[in-house]
């Protein structure tokens, strides 16, 4: 945690400086409106006990927002990270990639898409251009008491399905099973405003002798 934290603002530039218990000094300067919708941030850190000459290169980040579009880029040393998201109604699509200026190589890009229609949502993510690392999730609110969800990953053709059901205003039961045959069942009940009881069971359906049981009481 920070031993010292100072914030200030000068001519539209927001300044923040921190000192933690290890002697590490970190600072950040941000300018929210270089041009309408654009934000520029410069941050740096000096590890405790190190000389200023050993300080790592500062990180420079930009963010641009306009209507239903967000574009971000950051540079730290020789590494560049860029991403963008566009929203059109209930549909969102985004992409991100990296670039290393030292060896002139670009990292595998990632792509994501999400569609929300009424009481359900579908999300898909693809890492790289080969199409061999794709994941997808589906969630749906069936009723006020029941939610269901499923996920799939092409990495090993793994999948899982689950549900959450509200028994009443204070209790709920949830369950999930995956393609490895691991079944999880959980029960949660709010005993008082500040106390919640949790109980869980995990069973390997391929070996019913392999099971785990847990009970906990959370108090705020």
N, C-alpha and C positions, 0 to 999 in steps of 0.2 A: 504494500500500500504506500501511497505517496506521503512523505513527511512534509513536503512543501508543494503547493499548487497555486500558481498565480495566473490570473486571466486579465486581459486588457484588450482594448480596441483603439486603433488609431487610423483615422481617415479611411474607414471601411475595412481595415485589415484586423482580423481577430487573432490575438496572440495568446498562447497557452504554454506555460513552462512548468515542469514537474521535477522534483527530486525525490527519489525513493530511498529506502533504508540501505540499499547496497551501494549508494553513492552514484547511481546512474542518473544522468540528467537528460531529459527529453524535452523537446520543444516543437511547437507546431504553429504555423502561420497560415491563415486562410483568408481568401478574398472571395466573397460570395457573388459579386456581380461585376466581373471583368467586362463581360458583355451580357446582355439579358439572357438569363438561363444558365450561365456558365459559372463554375466555381473552381478556383485554383487553390491547392493546398501543398505546402512544403513542410516536411517534417524530418527531424533528425534525432539521433540519440548518441550520447557519449557514455559508454559503459564505465562503471565505477572503477577507479584505479588506473584507467588508461589515459594516455596523453592525447591532446587534441589532434595531433598528427595521425593518430591511429583511428580516428573517428570514421565510421563508415559513411559512404556517400549518402547524401540526403535523398529522401523519397519525394518525388514530385508527382502529384495526382491532379487530374482534371475531371470534371463531371459536367455534362451538358444535358439540360432537360428542355424539351419543347413539345407541347401538346402531349401526344402519347408515345414519345420516344425518349430514351435515356441512353447516353453514350458515355463510357468511362475509359480512361487510360491512365496508366501510372508508369513511371520510370524510376528504377532504383539501381544505380550502378549501370551495368550493361544490359539489364533486363527490362523489357517492355511488356506490359500486360494490357490488353485492350478487350473491351466487351461492349455489347449493345443490346438493348431490348426495345421491341416495338409492340405496341398494343393496338388491336383493332377490335373493338367491341368485346366479346367474350374470349377472344383468341389472343394469345401472347406468343411471341417467338424471339429467341435471343441467341447470341453466339459469342464466343470468347476465344482468344488465342494468345500466345506469347511469342516473343522474339528476343534472341540473344545476339547482341551486336558484336560480341567478341568473336564468335565463330560464324556469324551470319546465318544462324539456323532459326527456323520458325517451328514452334511446338505444334503438336496435333491440335487442331481446333475442336471445340466442343459446341454442340448445338442443342437447344432445348425449345420445346413447344408445350403450351398448356391451353386447354380449352375448358371453360366452365359453363355448363349449361344447366341452369335451374338448380337441382339438388345433387348434381354430380360434377366431378372434375376429372380430367385425364391429363397426365403429364408424361412426356417422353424426353429422354436425354440420350444423345449419341456422342461418344467420345472418339475423335478421330474420323478419318474419311473412309476407312475400310468397312465400317458397318458391323464390326464384330464385337463392339462394346456398346450395347444399347440397353437401356433400362426404361421401364414404364410403370406408372402407378395409376390406380383407379380408386376413387373414393366416392361414396354415395350416402346421402342421408335418406334412409328409407322412410323413417317416421321421426317424430319427436323423441322417441325412445331408442331407435335402432340406427346405428351407423355401420357400414361395411366398407372394406377396403381390400385391395389386392395389389401385388407388385410382381414384376418379372424382370430378370436380368439375363441377357444373352451370354454373360460370362459364366459358363457352367450350366446354363439353362436352369437357373434357380428361380423359384417362385414362392410366394406365400399369400395366404388369404386370412382375413380376420374380421372380427365383428365386436362391437361394443353395445351392450344393451343396458338401459337404465331400468332397474327394478322399481325404484320409486325416487322420490326427491333426494334421498340421502345415500342410495346404494346403487352400484353398477357392477356388472360382470362382463368380462372381456375374454376373448379367446383367439388364438392364432395357431396355424399350422403351416409348416414350410415343406418344401420339396425334399428335405432331408429326413422328414418324418418326425420332427420335433414339435410337440404340441405344448402350448402354453395356455393356461387358464388362470385368470386373476379375478379377485373379488375385492371391492373397495366399499367401505361404508364410513360416512362422516358421523362420528359418535356425538360430538359437540361442535361448536363453532370453531374450536381450535384443535380438535383431535380427530384423526382419521386412522381407521384400521385397514390394513392391507394384507391380503393373503394370496399366495400364488402357488401353482403346481406346474412343474415342467416334466414331461414324459417323453422318452424316446420310443416312438411306436414300433421301432424295429427291435427294441429290447426293453420290454416293459419293466424289467428289474432296474433299469437305469432311470431313476426319477429323483426330482428334487422338490422339497416343500419349504416354503418360507412364510413367516408371519411377522409383521412389523406394525408398530404404532407410532404415527407421526404427530407430534405435538408442537404447535406454534406458540 
